[in-house]
Amino acid sequence: MATKTDYDHLSPEGHQNPPMPWFGMDIGGTLTKLVYFEPCDNETTDEEEQETLKTIRHYLTRNINYGQTGIRDVHLEMQNQSIGGRQGSLHFIRFPTSEMMSFIELAQAKNFPNLALSICATGGGAYKFESDFKSHVNLELHKFDELDCLIEGIHFIDRNNKSFECYYWTNPNDSKLAKKEPFDFRNPYPYLVVNIGSGVSILTVRGPSDYQRVSGTSLGGGTFLGLCCLLTGCDTFEEAINLAAQGDSTNVDKLVRDIYGGDYTSSKFKLPGDIVASSFGQMNHKDRRDRASPQDLARATLATITNNIGSIARMWAVREKIERVVFVGNFLRVNTISMKLLAYAMDFWSDGAMKALFLEHEGYFGSMGCLMEYMRLNQHVNGIR
């Protein structure tokens, strides 16, 4: 957060951090993600700031649920972290972006405007809600580029997570043998990042500051949820995933065996019979529509979106001559179905040459990177090199 403190008096050698609280905020099309740094050391602050900090800390860290929709992902908490020379814990919080006005009201109730002039933010919502923050609580949104924040966040969390952050799936197509395995991501370059949020962005990363967005698709997590709401009557992402976990997409999709009667084993192409030939291809028959359950429709929708993302990711990995493909984003939260589909597809279609990698903190890298960019900006203002 940018604060009301005036740093003009500091010498070029000054090492003063911005006053607490320190947040990173990523306002996406579907979810808003917050990273909050809770200091655990005893560095003193002035009395007013201390009281405000106490209120914020008590509210954020003594609760897991906030209102009807806000959640703190306790299992992702990172303890014993050093930020700006301070020791503390990183907390990861999310809520639907549709509830942004409730967050703004909370900021007012917890006295944010008296402590800060601005909140650091990234994502499209940093622009969309800028006027709301200004008019309701007189807070500026200090905006950072979302792709810069994404890469910065990936690198910070991977290097500072005390347990393994990066992993891959072995035997992803076997429900009994499928297993997560740690992957050493200390020297990852080059790699492809597939960020699956409401839509999808694909980035080529060749070094810590050498990256670019190469492609994307509008068919992402928002598409999955929107279609599931239409087809099944569910209301939340968790409901949609739970339905999909109970469904059978072969009741909805047309498979290779539905066309060839079995595997397609020509001299040029060897396609197993259980490969999808046409997503939702059985739904042009009324009797098949009548038999398809909401669970089947949810599973087919999930498979359709996931397979499309995997296909585009593989195409760009081949084009960029990259073997490591890192899938991130809140679409993968509580969604092992898609992770296993992506892992199997990347391995199968590349004959084992490409590996699908995943990260434990999934959708929080933008907000983490936003916090780090903000700290770097303030250190530059304060003369720290």
N, C-alpha and C positions, 0 to 999 in steps of 0.2 A: 504494500500500500504506500502511495506517496502521501506525505504528511504535511502538517502545518508548520513543522519545525523549519526554521530558516538556516540553511547550511552555508550561507555566503561568508560567515565569519571564520569558517574552518580553513586551516592552512592546507597547502597541497599535500602534506603528509597526513592529513586527518584520516582517522580510521573509524569514524562514527557510522553505525548502521542506522537505517530508518527506524523510528520507534515502532514497537509492536502495535497491533497484531500483524503477522505476516501471512498473507493468503496468496494463492495462485488460483485463478478462476478461468475455466474453459466453458464458454456458453455455446453449446451445440444446438443443432436443430431439434433434437429430441430430449437430450439430457444436459444438465449443467453439472460440471464436476468441479469440486473444490479440494485443494490441498491446503491444510492448515498446519503451520509449524508451532508446536507447543513447547516453549522453552522450559527446561527442567533445572537449569542452573539458578543461581541466586543473584544475578546481576540486578542492581537497583535501578529503578525508574522513578519518575516523579509521582507524587501521591495520586493525582487525578488519573494518570495513565495506568497506574497499578490497579486502581479500582475498576477501571473499564476492562482491563485485561482479565481481571479476576472474573468479571461477569461473563465475558465472552468464553473464557476457558471453561468455566463451570457449565455453561449451556452446551457447548460443543462436545466436550469430552466426557460429560456425565450422562449423555444420552446416546442411544443407538438410532432411535427413530425420531424424526423431527416432523411434527404435524402428521398428516396422512401419507405423505409421499417422500419425505426426506430420509435418507439412510446413510449411516456411517459404516463403511466396510471395515469392521474391526479386524478381520483376518488379514487385511493388507497393511495395517499399521507398521511403520518402520521406526524402531526405537534406537536410541544412542546415535543420533545423527548430528552432524556439525554443519550448521548453516550460518554464514556470516560471523564465524567465530563463536557462535552460541551452541550449546548442547541441548538437545531436546528430541521430541518425537514428531513424526509426520503422520497426520490423520487424513483419511480419504473419505470424502462426503459427496453424495450425489442427490439430485432431485430433478424432477421433470422441468424442462425449461418453461413449460406452460404455467408453472407456479412461480415465475420470476417476481411477480408483484408481492407475493407472500415473503420472499426473501428480502425484498426492498423494505417492506414493513418491519421485518425482523431487524434489519440493519439500523433502522430508526429507533426501534425499541431498545436495542442494546447499545445505543449511544455512539455508533460509528461516526456520525457526522462531527461530533465534538473531538474525535481523535484523529480523523483523517480527512484529507481533501479529495483523495481518489482511491480507487481499487484497481489493481492491475488485472487485466482480463485479456483473453484471446477468444478466437472463434467468431462466427458470424454474429452471435448475439451481443458481442462487445460493441458492435455498431448499431444493431437493432434496438437495444435497450438503453443506449447512451442518454437519450433525452429523458427517459423515465427516472434514471438514477439522479440526473441533474435536477429535475423539477420536483421530485418527491423528497429527496434527502440531501440535496445539494452536494452530491458526490460525483466527481469526474471519473470516467472509466479510462484508465491509462492502458492503451491498446498495444498488443504485441502480435507479430505475425504468427499465425497458427501453425504453419509448417516449421518455422524456426523453433517454436516451443515444443512441437511434437518430437523432433530429433533431439533437442536438448534434454527433454524429459526422459526419453528412452535411455540415453547415455548415462544420465545421472542416476536413475533408479537401478539400472543394471549394475553399475559399478559400486553402489552403496547398499544394496540389499544384502543383509547378512546371510540369508539363505539364497538358494538359486532363484534367479528371475526368469531365465530363458530355458525353455524345454521343448521337446518334441514327443511325438507319440510313436510307440512301437506297436506293431500289429493292430493298426487302427480299425481294420475291417472285421476284427474278431472281438465281440463283446466280452468274452471271458479272458482273453490274453492281452487286450489293449492296456497299455501302461505308459504313464508319463516318465520321461527320462530327462535329467538335467543336460543342458548343452552349454559348453564354454563359449561365451560371447565376448570375451575380452579383446579378441582381434577379429572383428566381424566383417571387415570390408573386403569386397563390396557386398552389399545386400540390398534387397528390395523390401520396402515397407508398404504393406497393404493395410490402410487405416479404414476400418469398416465402422462407420457411424450411421447417420441417417442415409447418407450416400457413401461413396467409396473414393478415396484418393490413393494413388500409387506413386511412390517416390523411389528414385534410385539414389542410394547413399554410397559414395565412394570414399568418404573421409569425414572427420568430425564436422567440417564446415563445407564439404563438397557434396551437395545433394540438390536434386531438382524434382519437381512433380512432372511425371511423364505421361500420366493418364488417370483415368477414373471412370466411374459409372454412376448413374443416378439410381441404379437398382441396388440398394443397400439395406441396412437394418430397418430404416423407416418404411421401405417398401414391404419388407416381410411383415412388420407389425400392421401396417395399413391394410394389406390384403387379408391377413388373418382376422382382423376386426370385421372386415366385410364378409368373409366366407364362413366364419365360425361364431361371430357374436361376442368374442372375447374383448377385454378392455385394456389389458396390460401385456407388456413383453413377457413377464413371468408366466402369465396364463397361456400365452401363445406357445411358449417353449414347453410347458407342461403338457399341453395338448399334443404337440409334435412328438414328444417322447413316448406317447401311447399309441401313435398312429403308424400306419403302413402305407408308404407312398406308392407301392406297387399297385395299390387299388385305384390309383389316380393317374400315374404316369404310364406311358407306353414304352415298354422295354424292347431291347433288341430281339429277345426271344418271342415277343408278341408279333414281330414282323417276320423273323426267319424260322421260327419254330424251335430255336435253340441258339447256340453260339454262331457268330458270323466268322467263319474260318477260311476266308479266301486266301490266296497266296500273298496278297498285298496287305490285307487288314485282318487282324485277329481280335475280334471284340467278343467278350463274354456275353452270354445271354442276359445277364442281370444288369447290364449297362443301360442307362436311360437313353432311349432314342428320341422321345418326345415328351417333354414335361407337360403334364395335364392332358396328354394325348388320348386318354380313355374317356375324357369328360364330354366328348361329342356324342356318346351313346347314353340314352336316357336311363337304361337299366343300370349302367355303371355309376351314373350320377346319383341314382336313388340309393345305391349300396354304399357310396362313399360317406364315411362318418366325418364329423368335425375334426377328429383326431387325424384321420387320413389326409384331409385337406390341409391341415396345419403342417403335417410332416412333408407333404409334397411341396408346399410353398417354401418351407425352409430349405429343402433340397434344391429347388429351382434357383433360389437366390444364391445359395452357397456354391452350387456348381457353376453358375455364371461368373461369380467372383473368382473362383479358382481357375476357370478357363482364361479369363483376362489376365490374371496374375501370371500364369504360366507363359502366356504369349509374350508378355513384357520381360519376363525373366530370360526367355530364349533370345529375344531381340537384344537385350542388354548384356547377354552372356554372363548371367548371374545364377549361382546355384543355391544361395540362401534366400528364402522368402519369409519375411517376418510378418505375421498377421496380428494386428492389434485392433482395439476399438471395443466399445461396449456391446456390439452385436455378439461378441464372443462370451460375454458374461453369462454364467449359468447355462452355457450352450456347448457342451461337449460334443453334441451331435455334429455341429458344423465343423468343429475343430478336427474331428476324426474324418469327416468327409474330405476336408481340405488336405489333411495329411495323406490319406489314401490316394486321392486324385493326383497330387503333386508327384508322389512316388510312382504311381502306375503309369501316368502319361509321359513321364521323363525317363522311364526304365531305371529308376533309382538314382538318377543324376541330380535331382533337385530335392531339397529338404524343406518341409514346412515347419517353421519355428513359431513359438508362441511365448507370450510374456505374461507373468502373473498379474501385473497391475493393469492390463487390458486397456481401459479407456482413460486412465488418469495421466498419461504422459504429457498431454497438452497443458494441463493445469500445473503440473510439476515444472515443466519447462518455463511456463509463464512466471512462476515464482523465482526461478533462477535468473531469468532475463531481467526481472525487476531488481533483484539484488545486485546484479552486475551493473545495471544502470545507475543505481544509487552509489555503488562503490566508485564508479567513474565520476559522478557528481562530487563525491566527497574526496576525490584526489587519490583513491586507492588504485594501484596499478598491479 
